[in-house]
């Protein structure tokens, strides 16, 4: 029996559409031990905050497809924009050519971001956006004749992606590659006097070696939905300035309203030197990412020397369909009250998840913006807990020791109440 076949045992084969069994034997699923994990759910369609399964069940989506579908699924404005662009030009290479959707999007992002973050480099995934940011930081120094600054400082609990460079600055999830990738400095966030002193001492000791510092502002996402305040970011900014290190904000998770302001750096009042965006950039429609640099970073590449150019160029960079979706998503942030909706979601999450506080095994309950987290002392059977949520009619995907909600910013109050009620109800029985 094949690994995939063994993973399907116990399911009624009649419930599967033909494409499911024919194709599942040929895919490798993400973050899954496929021998033991429950088989994935077959999805027929999506709508607003609902996932409709092939067997007819409907789940309320609590995580907006890894935080991307900020306007809900199938928003008609984004769908229409993509259809119009498909009729004109789905894609054209971005080498020696440009197009309206990409240039309009770059201009709009620059106008939204604080300070002089105004040079946008497009790619196709968040991990690659981080790779580009790291490459920018390294070459920023070598273009100025400084070849010693070749390392990065990142933070415990941080996660920046699954490609090689991004894994090297990620404390979370990538312990199995330690010793294989270049060793970077991974330290505690400067939350208090002791950790601040340790962070600053490290920077001062290695200032001539550090190209940049990378951090997820306000929320460390995949590392455990850990929150920190703006003072932490101000300390990092001040230390970076003193040691002349570039500061990179990874806003792939926090960008586009998730923490309560359009961008976390805006809410914190701190301007990084380089910033990365992805996930909600296209409203959960198509893959797209952006790495945005301040003028001083771009100026280090502006030269008569061809070797000073940034030598990077993803094949589908600035894909026209994706840029059209992103422009339509920005329209919605302008035309609809998204940030007001985030405030309402924050209040509803705080109220609804309060029922989890004090339950056996619950270590913490916390909310910021449209992010609600129940941290558990441990989760013994993660797969079983995920199944319990599906049985309750919601799609919630716990990881590590946390159960979290990051719903669409447009979720209806009734659906959000069902999500928080389902979390509380499932966690009342700690048998998982």
GUTOR-455935 format. One record per residue (C-alpha): residue in one letter; chain; x, y, z. Coordinates in steps of 0.25 Angstrom, whole numbers, plus 5000, padded with zeros to 4 digits. Example, Ala and Ser with C-alpha at 12.3 -4.5 7.8 and 13.67 -1.06 7.14 Angstrom:
BEGIN
resn = a chain = A u = 5049 v = 4982 w = 5031
resn = s chain = A u = 5055 v = 4996 w = 5029
***
This chain:
BEGIN
resn = x chain = A u = 5000 v = 5000 w = 5000
resn = x chain = A u = 5006 v = 5014 w = 4996
resn = x chain = A u = 5008 v = 5024 w = 5007
resn = x chain = A u = 4996 v = 5033 w = 5001
resn = x chain = A u = 4987 v = 5021 w = 5000
resn = x chain = A u = 4990 v = 5018 w = 5015
resn = x chain = A u = 4987 v = 5032 w = 5019
resn = x chain = A u = 4973 v = 5031 w = 5012
resn = x chain = A u = 4968 v = 5019 w = 5020
resn = x chain = A u = 4956 v = 5021 w = 5028
resn = x chain = A u = 4950 v = 5031 w = 5018
resn = x chain = A u = 4938 v = 5027 w = 5010
resn = x chain = A u = 4943 v = 5027 w = 4996
resn = x chain = A u = 4930 v = 5030 w = 4990
resn = x chain = A u = 4930 v = 5044 w = 4996
resn = x chain = A u = 4942 v = 5048 w = 4988
resn = x chain = A u = 4941 v = 5054 w = 4974
resn = x chain = A u = 4949 v = 5046 w = 4963
resn = x chain = A u = 4960 v = 5056 w = 4963
resn = x chain = A u = 4963 v = 5055 w = 4977
resn = x chain = A u = 4967 v = 5040 w = 4977
resn = x chain = A u = 4974 v = 5041 w = 4964
resn = x chain = A u = 4982 v = 5053 w = 4967
resn = x chain = A u = 4985 v = 5052 w = 4982
resn = x chain = A u = 4995 v = 5040 w = 4980
resn = x chain = A u = 5004 v = 5050 w = 4972
resn = x chain = A u = 5005 v = 5063 w = 4981
resn = x chain = A u = 5014 v = 5066 w = 4993
resn = x chain = A u = 5006 v = 5074 w = 5003
resn = x chain = A u = 5012 v = 5085 w = 5011
resn = x chain = A u = 5016 v = 5084 w = 5026
resn = x chain = A u = 5010 v = 5070 w = 5027
resn = x chain = A u = 5015 v = 5056 w = 5031
resn = x chain = A u = 5007 v = 5050 w = 5020
resn = x chain = A u = 5008 v = 5036 w = 5025
resn = x chain = A u = 5000 v = 5039 w = 5038
resn = x chain = A u = 4993 v = 5052 w = 5035
resn = x chain = A u = 4978 v = 5053 w = 5032
resn = x chain = A u = 4975 v = 5054 w = 5018
resn = x chain = A u = 4973 v = 5068 w = 5012
resn = x chain = A u = 4959 v = 5073 w = 5010
resn = x chain = A u = 4954 v = 5074 w = 4996
resn = x chain = A u = 4949 v = 5088 w = 4993
resn = x chain = A u = 4939 v = 5091 w = 4983
resn = x chain = A u = 4938 v = 5106 w = 4984
resn = x chain = A u = 4940 v = 5118 w = 4993
resn = x chain = A u = 4931 v = 5130 w = 4996
resn = x chain = A u = 4933 v = 5142 w = 5006
resn = x chain = A u = 4938 v = 5135 w = 5019
resn = x chain = A u = 4933 v = 5121 w = 5015
resn = x chain = A u = 4940 v = 5109 w = 5009
resn = x chain = A u = 4930 v = 5099 w = 5002
resn = x chain = A u = 4935 v = 5085 w = 5002
resn = x chain = A u = 4933 v = 5075 w = 4991
resn = x chain = A u = 4924 v = 5066 w = 5000
resn = x chain = A u = 4915 v = 5078 w = 5002
resn = x chain = A u = 4919 v = 5083 w = 5016
resn = x chain = A u = 4922 v = 5097 w = 5018
resn = x chain = A u = 4933 v = 5102 w = 5028
resn = x chain = A u = 4935 v = 5116 w = 5033
resn = x chain = A u = 4949 v = 5120 w = 5030
resn = x chain = A u = 4956 v = 5125 w = 5042
resn = x chain = A u = 4970 v = 5127 w = 5036
resn = x chain = A u = 4967 v = 5134 w = 5022
resn = x chain = A u = 4976 v = 5124 w = 5015
resn = x chain = A u = 4989 v = 5127 w = 5022
resn = x chain = A u = 4984 v = 5141 w = 5025
resn = x chain = A u = 4983 v = 5145 w = 5010
resn = x chain = A u = 4968 v = 5147 w = 5007
resn = x chain = A u = 4967 v = 5160 w = 5015
resn = x chain = A u = 4954 v = 5164 w = 5007
resn = x chain = A u = 4948 v = 5150 w = 5007
resn = x chain = A u = 4948 v = 5140 w = 4996
resn = x chain = A u = 4943 v = 5144 w = 4982
resn = x chain = A u = 4942 v = 5158 w = 4984
resn = x chain = A u = 4935 v = 5163 w = 4971
resn = x chain = A u = 4943 v = 5176 w = 4970
resn = x chain = A u = 4956 v = 5168 w = 4970
resn = x chain = A u = 4950 v = 5157 w = 4961
resn = x chain = A u = 4946 v = 5167 w = 4951
resn = x chain = A u = 4959 v = 5174 w = 4951
resn = x chain = A u = 4967 v = 5161 w = 4948
resn = x chain = A u = 4957 v = 5157 w = 4937
resn = x chain = A u = 4959 v = 5171 w = 4930
resn = x chain = A u = 4974 v = 5169 w = 4931
resn = x chain = A u = 4973 v = 5155 w = 4926
resn = x chain = A u = 4967 v = 5160 w = 4913
resn = x chain = A u = 4978 v = 5170 w = 4911
resn = x chain = A u = 4991 v = 5163 w = 4916
resn = x chain = A u = 4992 v = 5152 w = 4926
resn = x chain = A u = 5007 v = 5154 w = 4927
resn = x chain = A u = 5019 v = 5160 w = 4920
resn = x chain = A u = 5034 v = 5159 w = 4925
resn = x chain = A u = 5039 v = 5171 w = 4934
resn = x chain = A u = 5053 v = 5171 w = 4927
resn = x chain = A u = 5053 v = 5183 w = 4918
resn = x chain = A u = 5038 v = 5184 w = 4918
resn = x chain = A u = 5028 v = 5190 w = 4928
resn = x chain = A u = 5013 v = 5191 w = 4929
resn = x chain = A u = 5003 v = 5200 w = 4935
resn = x chain = A u = 4998 v = 5191 w = 4946
resn = x chain = A u = 5012 v = 5189 w = 4952
resn = x chain = A u = 5016 v = 5203 w = 4951
resn = x chain = A u = 5002 v = 5208 w = 4957
resn = x chain = A u = 5004 v = 5198 w = 4968
resn = x chain = A u = 5018 v = 5202 w = 4971
resn = x chain = A u = 5014 v = 5217 w = 4972
resn = x chain = A u = 5002 v = 5214 w = 4981
resn = x chain = A u = 5010 v = 5205 w = 4990
resn = x chain = A u = 5021 v = 5216 w = 4991
resn = x chain = A u = 5010 v = 5226 w = 4995
resn = x chain = A u = 5004 v = 5218 w = 5006
resn = x chain = A u = 5017 v = 5214 w = 5013
resn = x chain = A u = 5023 v = 5224 w = 5022
resn = x chain = A u = 5036 v = 5232 w = 5020
resn = x chain = A u = 5044 v = 5230 w = 5007
resn = x chain = A u = 5041 v = 5215 w = 5005
resn = x chain = A u = 5039 v = 5218 w = 4990
resn = x chain = A u = 5046 v = 5207 w = 4982
resn = x chain = A u = 5038 v = 5195 w = 4979
resn = x chain = A u = 5044 v = 5181 w = 4975
resn = x chain = A u = 5034 v = 5171 w = 4971
resn = x chain = A u = 5035 v = 5156 w = 4973
resn = x chain = A u = 5025 v = 5145 w = 4974
resn = x chain = A u = 5025 v = 5140 w = 4988
resn = x chain = A u = 5028 v = 5145 w = 5002
resn = x chain = A u = 5041 v = 5136 w = 5004
resn = x chain = A u = 5047 v = 5142 w = 4991
resn = x chain = A u = 5043 v = 5156 w = 4996
resn = x chain = A u = 5052 v = 5153 w = 5008
resn = x chain = A u = 5063 v = 5147 w = 5000
resn = x chain = A u = 5063 v = 5160 w = 4991
resn = x chain = A u = 5063 v = 5169 w = 5004
resn = x chain = A u = 5075 v = 5161 w = 5009
resn = x chain = A u = 5082 v = 5162 w = 4996
resn = x chain = A u = 5079 v = 5177 w = 4995
resn = x chain = A u = 5085 v = 5178 w = 5009
resn = x chain = A u = 5098 v = 5170 w = 5006
resn = x chain = A u = 5100 v = 5178 w = 4993
resn = x chain = A u = 5097 v = 5191 w = 4999
resn = x chain = A u = 5111 v = 5190 w = 5007
resn = x chain = A u = 5119 v = 5183 w = 4996
resn = x chain = A u = 5115 v = 5194 w = 4986
resn = x chain = A u = 5121 v = 5204 w = 4995
resn = x chain = A u = 5134 v = 5195 w = 4996
resn = x chain = A u = 5131 v = 5189 w = 5010
resn = x chain = A u = 5132 v = 5174 w = 5009
resn = x chain = A u = 5132 v = 5171 w = 5024
resn = x chain = A u = 5117 v = 5173 w = 5026
resn = x chain = A u = 5112 v = 5159 w = 5022
resn = x chain = A u = 5103 v = 5154 w = 5034
resn = x chain = A u = 5089 v = 5157 w = 5039
resn = x chain = A u = 5083 v = 5158 w = 5053
resn = x chain = A u = 5069 v = 5152 w = 5055
resn = x chain = A u = 5061 v = 5149 w = 5067
resn = x chain = A u = 5057 v = 5136 w = 5074
resn = x chain = A u = 5042 v = 5132 w = 5071
resn = x chain = A u = 5044 v = 5139 w = 5057
resn = x chain = A u = 5040 v = 5133 w = 5044
resn = x chain = A u = 5043 v = 5139 w = 5030
resn = x chain = A u = 5041 v = 5128 w = 5020
resn = x chain = A u = 5045 v = 5114 w = 5014
resn = x chain = A u = 5056 v = 5118 w = 5004
resn = x chain = A u = 5070 v = 5116 w = 5008
resn = x chain = A u = 5074 v = 5130 w = 5012
resn = x chain = A u = 5060 v = 5132 w = 5019
resn = x chain = A u = 5062 v = 5119 w = 5027
resn = x chain = A u = 5076 v = 5124 w = 5032
resn = x chain = A u = 5069 v = 5136 w = 5039
resn = x chain = A u = 5057 v = 5128 w = 5044
resn = x chain = A u = 5058 v = 5123 w = 5058
resn = x chain = A u = 5044 v = 5116 w = 5056
resn = x chain = A u = 5042 v = 5103 w = 5049
resn = x chain = A u = 5056 v = 5101 w = 5042
resn = x chain = A u = 5064 v = 5094 w = 5053
resn = x chain = A u = 5067 v = 5083 w = 5044
resn = x chain = A u = 5076 v = 5091 w = 5035
resn = x chain = A u = 5084 v = 5097 w = 5046
resn = x chain = A u = 5099 v = 5095 w = 5042
resn = x chain = A u = 5096 v = 5094 w = 5027
resn = x chain = A u = 5092 v = 5109 w = 5024
resn = x chain = A u = 5101 v = 5121 w = 5028
resn = x chain = A u = 5100 v = 5124 w = 5043
resn = x chain = A u = 5093 v = 5137 w = 5046
resn = x chain = A u = 5092 v = 5143 w = 5060
resn = x chain = A u = 5078 v = 5139 w = 5066
resn = x chain = A u = 5076 v = 5147 w = 5079
resn = x chain = A u = 5064 v = 5151 w = 5088
resn = x chain = A u = 5055 v = 5163 w = 5085
resn = x chain = A u = 5060 v = 5175 w = 5093
resn = x chain = A u = 5047 v = 5174 w = 5102
resn = x chain = A u = 5053 v = 5178 w = 5115
resn = x chain = A u = 5066 v = 5184 w = 5121
resn = x chain = A u = 5074 v = 5171 w = 5121
resn = x chain = A u = 5070 v = 5166 w = 5106
resn = x chain = A u = 5072 v = 5181 w = 5101
resn = x chain = A u = 5086 v = 5181 w = 5107
resn = x chain = A u = 5090 v = 5167 w = 5101
resn = x chain = A u = 5084 v = 5172 w = 5088
resn = x chain = A u = 5092 v = 5185 w = 5088
resn = x chain = A u = 5105 v = 5178 w = 5093
resn = x chain = A u = 5104 v = 5168 w = 5081
resn = x chain = A u = 5102 v = 5179 w = 5071
resn = x chain = A u = 5114 v = 5187 w = 5076
resn = x chain = A u = 5123 v = 5175 w = 5077
resn = x chain = A u = 5120 v = 5171 w = 5063
resn = x chain = A u = 5116 v = 5184 w = 5056
resn = x chain = A u = 5126 v = 5183 w = 5045
resn = x chain = A u = 5121 v = 5169 w = 5041
resn = x chain = A u = 5106 v = 5172 w = 5042
resn = x chain = A u = 5099 v = 5176 w = 5029
resn = x chain = A u = 5085 v = 5176 w = 5034
resn = x chain = A u = 5075 v = 5173 w = 5045
resn = x chain = A u = 5062 v = 5166 w = 5041
resn = x chain = A u = 5049 v = 5166 w = 5050
resn = x chain = A u = 5034 v = 5164 w = 5048
resn = x chain = A u = 5028 v = 5177 w = 5054
resn = x chain = A u = 5018 v = 5175 w = 5065
resn = x chain = A u = 5015 v = 5161 w = 5063
resn = x chain = A u = 5024 v = 5149 w = 5061
resn = x chain = A u = 5014 v = 5140 w = 5052
resn = x chain = A u = 5018 v = 5126 w = 5049
resn = x chain = A u = 5027 v = 5126 w = 5061
resn = x chain = A u = 5015 v = 5125 w = 5070
resn = x chain = A u = 5007 v = 5138 w = 5068
resn = x chain = A u = 5016 v = 5145 w = 5079
resn = x chain = A u = 5013 v = 5160 w = 5081
resn = x chain = A u = 5022 v = 5171 w = 5085
resn = x chain = A u = 5020 v = 5186 w = 5086
resn = x chain = A u = 5025 v = 5198 w = 5078
resn = x chain = A u = 5036 v = 5201 w = 5088
resn = x chain = A u = 5043 v = 5188 w = 5084
resn = x chain = A u = 5044 v = 5193 w = 5070
resn = x chain = A u = 5048 v = 5207 w = 5074
resn = x chain = A u = 5060 v = 5201 w = 5082
resn = x chain = A u = 5064 v = 5192 w = 5070
resn = x chain = A u = 5063 v = 5205 w = 5061
resn = x chain = A u = 5072 v = 5213 w = 5070
resn = x chain = A u = 5082 v = 5202 w = 5071
resn = x chain = A u = 5082 v = 5200 w = 5056
resn = x chain = A u = 5085 v = 5215 w = 5054
resn = x chain = A u = 5096 v = 5215 w = 5064
resn = x chain = A u = 5103 v = 5203 w = 5058
resn = x chain = A u = 5099 v = 5207 w = 5043
resn = x chain = A u = 5092 v = 5194 w = 5041
resn = x chain = A u = 5081 v = 5193 w = 5031
resn = x chain = A u = 5067 v = 5190 w = 5037
resn = x chain = A u = 5058 v = 5181 w = 5030
resn = x chain = A u = 5043 v = 5179 w = 5034
resn = x chain = A u = 5036 v = 5166 w = 5029
resn = x chain = A u = 5022 v = 5171 w = 5028
resn = x chain = A u = 5018 v = 5159 w = 5020
resn = x chain = A u = 5008 v = 5155 w = 5031
resn = x chain = A u = 5005 v = 5168 w = 5038
resn = x chain = A u = 5003 v = 5177 w = 5025
resn = x chain = A u = 4990 v = 5182 w = 5020
resn = x chain = A u = 4982 v = 5184 w = 5033
resn = x chain = A u = 4984 v = 5172 w = 5040
resn = x chain = A u = 4990 v = 5179 w = 5053
resn = x chain = A u = 4980 v = 5190 w = 5052
resn = x chain = A u = 4987 v = 5200 w = 5043
resn = x chain = A u = 4990 v = 5198 w = 5029
resn = x chain = A u = 5004 v = 5194 w = 5032
resn = x chain = A u = 5010 v = 5190 w = 5045
resn = x chain = A u = 5022 v = 5200 w = 5043
resn = x chain = A u = 5012 v = 5211 w = 5042
resn = x chain = A u = 5005 v = 5207 w = 5055
resn = x chain = A u = 5019 v = 5206 w = 5062
resn = x chain = A u = 5024 v = 5220 w = 5057
resn = x chain = A u = 5037 v = 5213 w = 5052
resn = x chain = A u = 5042 v = 5214 w = 5037
resn = x chain = A u = 5051 v = 5202 w = 5033
resn = x chain = A u = 5061 v = 5203 w = 5022
resn = x chain = A u = 5055 v = 5191 w = 5015
resn = x chain = A u = 5041 v = 5185 w = 5016
resn = x chain = A u = 5035 v = 5172 w = 5010
resn = x chain = A u = 5020 v = 5170 w = 5007
resn = x chain = A u = 5013 v = 5158 w = 5001
resn = x chain = A u = 5001 v = 5150 w = 5006
resn = x chain = A u = 4989 v = 5160 w = 5006
resn = x chain = A u = 4996 v = 5168 w = 4995
resn = x chain = A u = 4986 v = 5163 w = 4985
resn = x chain = A u = 4974 v = 5160 w = 4994
resn = x chain = A u = 4977 v = 5145 w = 4994
resn = x chain = A u = 4975 v = 5144 w = 4979
resn = x chain = A u = 4989 v = 5142 w = 4972
resn = x chain = A u = 5003 v = 5141 w = 4977
resn = x chain = A u = 5011 v = 5154 w = 4978
resn = x chain = A u = 5021 v = 5160 w = 4987
resn = x chain = A u = 5029 v = 5173 w = 4988
resn = x chain = A u = 5042 v = 5177 w = 4994
resn = x chain = A u = 5042 v = 5192 w = 4997
resn = x chain = A u = 5055 v = 5200 w = 4999
resn = x chain = A u = 5057 v = 5214 w = 5004
resn = x chain = A u = 5065 v = 5224 w = 4995
resn = x chain = A u = 5078 v = 5222 w = 5002
resn = x chain = A u = 5078 v = 5207 w = 4999
resn = x chain = A u = 5074 v = 5209 w = 4985
resn = x chain = A u = 5085 v = 5220 w = 4983
resn = x chain = A u = 5095 v = 5210 w = 4987
resn = x chain = A u = 5092 v = 5203 w = 4974
resn = x chain = A u = 5091 v = 5215 w = 4965
resn = x chain = A u = 5104 v = 5215 w = 4958
resn = x chain = A u = 5111 v = 5215 w = 4944
resn = x chain = A u = 5117 v = 5201 w = 4948
resn = x chain = A u = 5108 v = 5190 w = 4943
resn = x chain = A u = 5113 v = 5181 w = 4954
resn = x chain = A u = 5106 v = 5190 w = 4964
resn = x chain = A u = 5092 v = 5186 w = 4959
resn = x chain = A u = 5083 v = 5177 w = 4967
resn = x chain = A u = 5084 v = 5164 w = 4960
resn = x chain = A u = 5071 v = 5158 w = 4963
resn = x chain = A u = 5059 v = 5155 w = 4954
resn = x chain = A u = 5048 v = 5145 w = 4956
resn = x chain = A u = 5042 v = 5140 w = 4943
resn = x chain = A u = 5028 v = 5144 w = 4947
resn = x chain = A u = 5032 v = 5157 w = 4954
resn = x chain = A u = 5021 v = 5168 w = 4954
resn = x chain = A u = 5012 v = 5158 w = 4947
resn = x chain = A u = 5001 v = 5167 w = 4941
resn = x chain = A u = 4989 v = 5158 w = 4946
resn = x chain = A u = 4995 v = 5159 w = 4960
resn = x chain = A u = 4997 v = 5174 w = 4960
resn = x chain = A u = 4983 v = 5176 w = 4955
resn = x chain = A u = 4978 v = 5168 w = 4967
resn = x chain = A u = 4987 v = 5176 w = 4976
resn = x chain = A u = 4982 v = 5189 w = 4971
resn = x chain = A u = 4968 v = 5185 w = 4972
resn = x chain = A u = 4971 v = 5181 w = 4987
resn = x chain = A u = 4976 v = 5195 w = 4989
resn = x chain = A u = 4964 v = 5201 w = 4983
resn = x chain = A u = 4956 v = 5193 w = 4994
resn = x chain = A u = 4964 v = 5198 w = 5005
resn = x chain = A u = 4961 v = 5212 w = 5000
resn = x chain = A u = 4946 v = 5210 w = 4997
resn = x chain = A u = 4942 v = 5201 w = 5008
resn = x chain = A u = 4944 v = 5203 w = 5024
resn = x chain = A u = 4954 v = 5192 w = 5026
resn = x chain = A u = 4962 v = 5198 w = 5037
resn = x chain = A u = 4948 v = 5200 w = 5044
resn = x chain = A u = 4945 v = 5186 w = 5042
resn = x chain = A u = 4958 v = 5182 w = 5048
resn = x chain = A u = 4955 v = 5189 w = 5061
resn = x chain = A u = 4941 v = 5182 w = 5061
resn = x chain = A u = 4948 v = 5169 w = 5059
resn = x chain = A u = 4958 v = 5172 w = 5070
resn = x chain = A u = 4947 v = 5175 w = 5080
resn = x chain = A u = 4939 v = 5162 w = 5076
resn = x chain = A u = 4951 v = 5154 w = 5077
resn = x chain = A u = 4955 v = 5159 w = 5091
resn = x chain = A u = 4940 v = 5157 w = 5096
resn = x chain = A u = 4938 v = 5143 w = 5089
resn = x chain = A u = 4952 v = 5137 w = 5093
resn = x chain = A u = 4951 v = 5142 w = 5107
resn = x chain = A u = 4943 v = 5129 w = 5110
resn = x chain = A u = 4956 v = 5121 w = 5108
resn = x chain = A u = 4963 v = 5128 w = 5119
resn = x chain = A u = 4964 v = 5119 w = 5131
resn = x chain = A u = 4961 v = 5106 w = 5123
resn = x chain = A u = 4970 v = 5094 w = 5127
resn = x chain = A u = 4983 v = 5095 w = 5119
resn = x chain = A u = 4981 v = 5109 w = 5114
resn = x chain = A u = 4993 v = 5118 w = 5117
resn = x chain = A u = 4989 v = 5131 w = 5110
resn = x chain = A u = 4979 v = 5138 w = 5102
resn = x chain = A u = 4983 v = 5150 w = 5094
resn = x chain = A u = 4977 v = 5159 w = 5083
resn = x chain = A u = 4983 v = 5170 w = 5074
resn = x chain = A u = 4976 v = 5175 w = 5062
resn = x chain = A u = 4969 v = 5164 w = 5055
resn = x chain = A u = 4978 v = 5153 w = 5061
resn = x chain = A u = 4973 v = 5145 w = 5073
resn = x chain = A u = 4982 v = 5135 w = 5080
resn = x chain = A u = 4979 v = 5124 w = 5090
resn = x chain = A u = 4992 v = 5119 w = 5095
resn = x chain = A u = 4992 v = 5105 w = 5101
resn = x chain = A u = 5002 v = 5098 w = 5110
resn = x chain = A u = 5003 v = 5087 w = 5100
resn = x chain = A u = 4995 v = 5080 w = 5089
resn = x chain = A u = 4997 v = 5065 w = 5090
resn = x chain = A u = 4990 v = 5062 w = 5077
resn = x chain = A u = 4990 v = 5073 w = 5067
resn = x chain = A u = 4983 v = 5065 w = 5056
resn = x chain = A u = 4972 v = 5061 w = 5065
resn = x chain = A u = 4970 v = 5076 w = 5069
resn = x chain = A u = 4969 v = 5080 w = 5055
resn = x chain = A u = 4959 v = 5070 w = 5052
resn = x chain = A u = 4950 v = 5074 w = 5064
resn = x chain = A u = 4950 v = 5088 w = 5058
resn = x chain = A u = 4945 v = 5083 w = 5045
resn = x chain = A u = 4934 v = 5075 w = 5052
resn = x chain = A u = 4930 v = 5088 w = 5059
resn = x chain = A u = 4928 v = 5094 w = 5045
resn = x chain = A u = 4940 v = 5103 w = 5045
resn = x chain = A u = 4954 v = 5103 w = 5038
resn = x chain = A u = 4964 v = 5106 w = 5049
resn = x chain = A u = 4978 v = 5101 w = 5047
resn = x chain = A u = 4986 v = 5101 w = 5060
resn = x chain = A u = 5001 v = 5099 w = 5060
resn = x chain = A u = 5011 v = 5097 w = 5071
resn = x chain = A u = 5004 v = 5100 w = 5084
resn = x chain = A u = 4994 v = 5111 w = 5079
resn = x chain = A u = 4980 v = 5112 w = 5073
resn = x chain = A u = 4979 v = 5125 w = 5066
resn = x chain = A u = 4968 v = 5133 w = 5058
resn = x chain = A u = 4972 v = 5142 w = 5046
resn = x chain = A u = 4959 v = 5143 w = 5039
resn = x chain = A u = 4956 v = 5152 w = 5027
resn = x chain = A u = 4954 v = 5166 w = 5030
resn = x chain = A u = 4940 v = 5166 w = 5024
resn = x chain = A u = 4935 v = 5154 w = 5032
resn = x chain = A u = 4921 v = 5155 w = 5037
resn = x chain = A u = 4919 v = 5157 w = 5052
resn = x chain = A u = 4911 v = 5144 w = 5053
resn = x chain = A u = 4922 v = 5136 w = 5046
resn = x chain = A u = 4932 v = 5142 w = 5055
resn = x chain = A u = 4924 v = 5138 w = 5067
resn = x chain = A u = 4923 v = 5124 w = 5062
resn = x chain = A u = 4938 v = 5123 w = 5061
resn = x chain = A u = 4941 v = 5128 w = 5075
resn = x chain = A u = 4930 v = 5119 w = 5081
resn = x chain = A u = 4935 v = 5107 w = 5073
resn = x chain = A u = 4949 v = 5110 w = 5079
resn = x chain = A u = 4944 v = 5111 w = 5093
resn = x chain = A u = 4935 v = 5099 w = 5092
resn = x chain = A u = 4946 v = 5090 w = 5086
resn = x chain = A u = 4956 v = 5094 w = 5096
resn = x chain = A u = 4947 v = 5091 w = 5108
resn = x chain = A u = 4950 v = 5076 w = 5105
resn = x chain = A u = 4965 v = 5075 w = 5106
resn = x chain = A u = 4965 v = 5061 w = 5101
resn = x chain = A u = 4973 v = 5065 w = 5089
***
